[in-house]
Amino acid sequence: MRLELSDQRWPGLRAALRDAADRFAALVLACPDEHRAAVGAWTAAEVAAHTAIVARLNAGLLRDPAAPLGVPELDRLIARTTLGGIAHLNDVALREYPERSPLLLARALRDAVAHLLDHSRALDPGAPATWLGGARLPVAALLAHQLNEILLHGHDIARACGLAWHIPSAEAAFAFELFLVRLLGSEDTGRLFDRGAREGRPLAVEFRSPHTDPVVLGSGGGRITAGPPTGTADARVRFEPAALMLTVFRRVRLARAVLTGRVVVTGPRPWTAVTYLRRMRTP
């Protein structure tokens, strides 16, 4: 899908990323024990470190896509990774960047986001940029990806540390529409989507929210697609963006999101939306 940004949305995305980075840094500093388990095998400190590393990566990809981090082993992995290899990439990155001090991590995150905003300031937000696995995404998608990382991992740290973390619908909408949809609709995803991401019977699900433009996401039959509605989708999903984010990234069960009314599934074959969301694999 071609990325078109209004005069308000590009500045809005940039402001949202800046504000979210400040909130995230404050959250990291407020955690009473950074060694608490947060998500998977990671502690709260490791989640914060990962988020700062990704910010360095996104900024580096705009500055020098051939050597975004300046660490040869990591730069090779970044260029060659598939979805299945991202866990290994993350492990290597955490080893190469061993800092776990909350104060220094908060500062590193803020600095990296500032670099990302600075490197992108004079760029066309719709211009193609190189991303993980050689995928080609609009410049704006890299900022939206970083916003997604901050919102999602802020949730992880807050839950581990017993703190509050709010994901504004408008910010989650930026992450969905300007990152996830652009990734799934990219004409050149490089090595990123391995064969497993395209397997299964073809499905098409229409997603609608007051905060986003309607879009149909499809998978299976050897393809991953994103495009405008045509009236032929298997199912329709009306969603609150923060709830969908937490569902897609496996922080909240789909059943819970449906029961609370934050995700509503309708259409001729509503069960296909469940299949699609369970099948979806994301960076």
C-alpha positions in Angstrom: 0.0 0.0 0.0 1.2 3.5 -0.8 1.7 5.6 2.3 -0.1 9.0 2.2 0.2 11.2 5.2 -1.8 14.4 5.8 -0.1 17.5 7.0 -1.2 16.7 10.5 -0.3 13.0 10.7 3.4 13.2 10.1 3.9 15.8 12.8 1.4 13.9 15.0 3.4 10.7 14.7 6.6 12.5 15.5 5.1 14.2 18.6 3.6 10.9 19.7 6.9 9.1 19.5 8.7 11.9 21.4 6.0 11.9 24.2 5.9 8.1 24.4 9.7 8.0 24.8 9.6 10.5 27.7 6.8 8.5 29.4 8.8 5.2 28.9 11.9 6.7 30.4 10.0 7.9 33.4 8.5 4.5 33.8 11.9 2.8 33.7 13.1 5.2 36.4 10.0 4.5 38.6 10.3 0.7 38.6 11.2 -0.3 42.2 13.2 -3.4 41.0 14.5 -3.6 37.5 15.3 -7.3 38.0 11.7 -8.4 38.1 10.5 -10.8 35.4 8.7 -8.9 32.7 8.0 -10.9 29.5 9.3 -14.3 28.5 12.8 -14.7 30.0 13.5 -11.0 30.1 13.6 -8.8 33.2 12.3 -5.3 33.2 15.8 -4.0 32.7 16.3 -6.3 29.7 13.0 -5.1 28.2 14.2 -1.5 28.6 17.6 -2.3 27.1 15.9 -4.0 24.1 13.7 -1.0 23.5 16.6 1.3 23.5 18.6 -1.0 21.2 15.7 -1.0 18.7 15.6 2.8 18.8 19.3 2.9 18.0 18.6 0.4 15.2 15.8 2.4 13.6 17.8 5.6 13.8 20.9 3.8 12.4 18.9 2.4 9.4 18.0 5.9 8.3 21.6 7.0 8.8 23.5 4.1 7.3 21.5 1.0 6.4 24.6 -1.0 5.6 25.9 -0.6 9.2 23.0 0.6 11.4 24.5 -0.3 14.7 28.2 -0.4 13.8 28.6 -3.9 15.3 29.6 -6.2 12.5 27.8 -9.4 13.8 24.6 -7.5 14.5 24.7 -5.6 11.2 24.9 -8.9 9.4 22.0 -10.4 11.3 19.9 -7.3 10.8 20.3 -7.6 7.0 19.6 -11.3 6.8 17.1 -12.0 9.5 13.7 -13.6 9.0 10.8 -13.4 11.5 12.0 -16.8 12.8 15.5 -15.3 13.4 14.5 -12.2 15.4 14.7 -13.9 18.7 18.3 -14.8 18.0 19.0 -11.3 16.8 17.5 -9.9 20.1 19.7 -12.2 22.2 22.9 -11.2 20.4 21.9 -7.5 20.7 21.3 -7.8 24.5 24.7 -9.5 24.8 26.5 -6.7 22.8 24.7 -4.0 24.8 25.1 -5.2 28.4 24.0 -1.9 30.2 21.2 -2.5 32.6 21.2 0.6 34.8 17.7 2.2 34.7 19.2 5.7 34.7 21.5 5.0 31.7 18.8 3.0 29.8 16.3 5.8 30.2 18.9 8.2 28.9 19.9 5.9 26.0 16.2 5.5 24.9 15.6 9.2 24.9 18.9 9.9 23.0 18.2 7.2 20.4 14.6 8.5 19.8 16.0 12.0 19.5 18.5 10.7 16.8 15.6 8.9 15.0 13.6 12.1 15.0 16.5 14.2 13.8 17.6 11.8 11.0 14.0 11.7 9.7 13.2 15.4 10.0 14.2 16.3 6.4 13.1 13.1 4.8 9.9 12.3 2.9 7.9 10.2 5.3 6.7 8.1 2.3 10.1 7.5 0.9 11.4 3.9 1.1 13.9 2.9 3.8 15.7 -0.4 4.5 14.5 -2.3 7.5 15.0 -5.8 9.1 15.8 -8.5 6.6 16.1 -6.0 3.8 12.4 -5.2 3.8 11.6 -1.8 2.3 9.2 0.3 4.3 8.3 4.0 4.3 10.4 6.2 6.5 7.3 6.9 8.7 7.0 3.1 9.3 10.3 3.1 11.2 9.1 5.8 13.5 5.7 4.0 13.9 7.6 0.8 14.7 9.6 2.5 17.4 6.3 3.9 18.8 4.9 0.4 18.8 7.9 -0.9 20.7 7.7 1.7 23.3 3.9 1.3 23.9 4.1 -2.5 24.0 7.2 -2.8 26.2 6.0 0.0 28.4 3.0 -2.3 29.1 5.5 -5.2 29.9 7.5 -3.1 32.3 4.5 -1.5 34.0 2.9 -4.9 34.6 6.2 -6.3 36.0 6.8 -3.3 38.3 3.2 -2.8 39.4 2.9 0.6 37.8 0.4 2.3 35.6 0.9 2.5 31.8 -1.7 4.0 29.4 -1.7 3.2 25.7 -3.6 6.1 24.0 -5.8 4.9 21.2 -4.4 7.6 18.8 -0.9 6.4 19.4 -1.7 2.7 19.0 -3.5 3.7 15.8 -0.3 5.2 14.4 1.5 2.0 15.2 -1.2 -0.2 13.5 -1.7 1.9 10.5 1.7 3.3 9.7 3.8 0.3 10.8 1.9 -3.0 10.8 -0.3 -2.3 7.8 2.6 -0.9 5.8 4.8 -3.9 6.6 2.0 -6.4 5.6 1.3 -4.4 2.5 4.9 -3.9 1.4 5.8 -5.0 -2.1 9.3 -5.8 -1.0 9.7 -7.6 2.4 13.1 -8.9 1.6 14.0 -12.0 3.6 11.8 -11.0 6.6 8.6 -13.1 5.9 9.8 -16.7 5.6 7.6 -19.4 4.1 5.8 -20.1 7.3 4.3 -16.6 7.4 2.5 -17.2 4.1 1.2 -20.7 4.6 -2.4 -21.8 5.1 -5.7 -21.3 3.4 -6.2 -17.7 2.0 -8.0 -15.4 4.5 -9.1 -11.8 4.2 -10.2 -9.8 7.2 -11.4 -6.2 7.2 -10.2 -4.0 10.1 -12.1 -0.9 11.1 -11.6 1.7 13.9 -12.6 5.3 14.4 -8.9 6.1 14.6 -7.8 4.4 11.3 -8.8 4.0 7.7 -10.5 0.7 6.8 -8.1 -1.9 5.6 -8.2 -5.6 4.5 -5.4 -7.8 5.7 -4.9 -11.1 4.1 -2.6 -14.1 4.5 -2.2 -17.7 3.2 -1.9 -19.1 -0.3 1.7 -18.0 -0.4 0.9 -14.3 0.1 0.6 -11.6 2.8 -1.4 -8.6 1.7 -2.9 -5.3 2.9 -5.3 -3.2 0.8 -8.5 -1.2 0.7 -11.9 -2.9 1.4 -13.6 -4.5 -1.6 -16.7 -5.9 0.2 -15.5 -9.5 -0.1 -13.7 -10.0 3.2 -14.3 -13.2 5.1 -14.8 -11.3 8.4 -14.9 -7.8 9.8 -13.1 -6.6 12.9 -14.0 -3.4 14.7 -11.3 -2.6 17.2 -9.9 -0.2 19.8 -6.3 0.2 18.7 -4.6 -0.4 22.1 -6.6 -3.6 22.6 -5.7 -4.9 19.1 -2.1 -4.1 19.7 -2.0 -6.2 22.9 -3.9 -9.0 21.2 -1.7 -9.1 18.1 1.5 -9.2 20.2 0.1 -11.9 22.5 -0.2 -9.8 25.7 -4.0 -10.2 26.0 -6.0 -13.2 24.9 -8.3 -12.5 22.0 -11.2 -14.0 24.0 -10.7 -11.3 26.7 -10.6 -8.5 24.1 -13.8 -9.8 22.6 -15.6 -10.2 25.9 -14.7 -6.6 26.9 -16.1 -5.3 23.6 -12.8 -3.7 22.6 -12.6 -6.1 19.6 -15.8 -7.0 17.8 -15.9 -9.7 15.1 -18.7 -9.9 12.5 -19.1 -10.9 8.8 -20.0 -14.0 6.8 -17.3 -16.1 8.3 -16.3 -14.5 11.6 -14.2 -17.5 12.8 -11.7 -16.6 10.1 -10.8 -13.5 12.0 -9.8 -15.7 14.9 -7.7 -17.9 12.6 -6.1 -14.9 11.0 -5.1 -13.3 14.3 -3.8 -16.6 15.7 -1.8 -17.1 12.5 -0.3 -13.6 12.4 3.4 -13.4 13.1 4.9 -10.0 13.8 8.4 -8.6 14.4 
